[in-house]
Each structure stands twice: as structure tokens, then as C-alpha cells.
Amino acid sequence: MPTKPHDKKIYLASKSPRRRELLRQVGVEFELLMLRNDPARCVDVSEDERPGENPHEYVARVAMEKGAFAWNVLQMRRAPLRPVLSADTTVTIDGIILGKPANPDEAFEMLGRLSGRTHQVLTSVAVHHNHMAEQVTQVSNVRFAQLSPAQIKAYCASPEPYDKAGGYGIQGLAALFVEHIEGSHSGIMGLPLFETAALLRKAGLPL
């Protein structure tokens, strides 16, 4: 089913509440297109690292695969073919990818590694629509202050670290840890709005 000329809505292939908030902030209407990521029920797109894959390659691949899978689902369902926006965010330091911590010990170790140092937050955004399949990765440098074990432990006792790459969210309590940023604040949250808007314009949205 083709897109209607007046249809300005997109599909968001992400469960991240931060990405929803950022899209609403800039007036982009969206419909959620949720992908399965429960290992017990199988996953639609694997987020496991591949051998030899660096952080830039990893985040770009996952974002593109999420969007491609969602686009194929829409075609199979014969749903209106609006643009599909997908994204993936990872935190890296010393060439190591820091995913989402599974428990307080993992969160404590991650934040201890970031303490007093500069790390990179990579968010890759992809848009699929008709014959368009484009992706861009935004990189921000974030420097943390030196954190005491007590500060890290207190943060790990909150619910914040456990659904976020690198074990922290800059829009929450961890904002107190950040000494300096070079890059995109919205990108660190999970969706760089400047780059996202440029891709959506290419897909025909009047932003």
C-alpha cells in the first residue's frame, strides 16, 4: 500500500522512551513498530558483536538491520509504507563496547571504567523508505568527573543504569557526572536530531 501524499507519520522501530520523547520534541508523529529482543522467544535482530567488528561498524550494522527488518515486516503486512526510522546507541572506551549492564556489579564496573576519563557515545540512525536505505552515525565525546565508589554505588542502586548503553543516562542523575561534552546532547540520549531530520527530509518529510 503506497504512502498517502498527506501522510507525515513515520514508523519508529525502537522501544526506547528517550527516542520517543525526542521525536515528539521536534513534532515528528510516529507509530511504534516493536522488534522482538527476548532471547527466550527469539530475537528479530541480533545485537551480538561479530568477531573483528569495531564500535563504528557494530552500531551502524545494528541500526541498519533493525530498519531493514522492520521495512520487510511492513511489506509483508501490506501496511502503509511510511518511512521507517531505526537507531542504535553504544558507548565505547579503549575500543571496547559497553552494552547495557545486566546487574549492579556490571554497572559498577562500567562506571568505574568511565570515571575521570573521556569516552565516546555513538548513535547510528537509519531510514528505510521505498528505494531509500540510508544511515548516518553521530559521535560525541563525553568526559566524566572522577567518581568515588560511593557515588557509583548510589547510582547503581537507582533503576537508571540497566536499560542504557554504558550504564548511564545523561538525561537523568548521571548528568551530575558529566564535565564536558563535544557533540550532540540528543545523540547521547539516543537520537541525534540534526542528523535524523536530514534523513527524514530525504525520505520526504517536510521538516
PyMOL commands that set and color helices and strands:
alter all, ss='L'
color gray80, all
select helices_A, chain A and resi 17-25+39-41+55-77+104-114+149-156+160-163+165-167+173-177+185-189+193-202
alter helices_A, ss='H'
color red, helices_A
select strands_A, chain A and resi 10-12+30-32+84-93+96-98+118-129+132-144+178-182
alter strands_A, ss='S'
color yellow, strands_A
deselect
rebuild
show_as cartoon
